[in-house]
Amino acid sequence: MVLKDLSDEDRANARAKALEARTRRASIKTEFAAGELSISQILELVPDDEAIARLRVGELLEALPGVGAVRATSIMHKLGISESRRLRGLGRKQKNALTDYFNNSAKSNSRPR
């Protein structure tokens, strides 16, 4: 596959756009981990925010305190979500399952398992 030669200006613009997207995703993960944003609020942002839409579900779960790669994979498996799934690719049932999971975890006042 031959890649298009980019001008220095195009390359700089692409770098800036990528940095902005990474910064946005990091901000969302930080707010989610701190409890400032709920999973429902994040899912509502997906249709209008490309950076969030491209965030992997596992990365979002791993942002939570006490949730590493193994626990995130376990949660996703339990909810029927592929490990490679991005927020944009979640179906209605998967979104509902995630929302219910976190609502139930919050009610029991324990960390997600």
Number of C-alpha atoms within 10 A of each C-alpha: 3 4 5 6 8 10 9 9 9 11 12 12 12 13 12 12 13 13 12 13 18 15 13 16 21 17 12 20 22 16 16 19 17 13 11 10 14 15 18 15 12 18 17 10 15 17 11 9 14 14 19 24 20 16 22 17 23 25 18 23 23 18 20 19 11 12 18 15 13 11 16 23 19 16 19 20 12 11 16 13 23 14 15 11 15 18 22 19 18 17 11 8 12 16 18 13 17 21 17 14 17 16 15 13 14 12 8 10 9 9 12 18 11
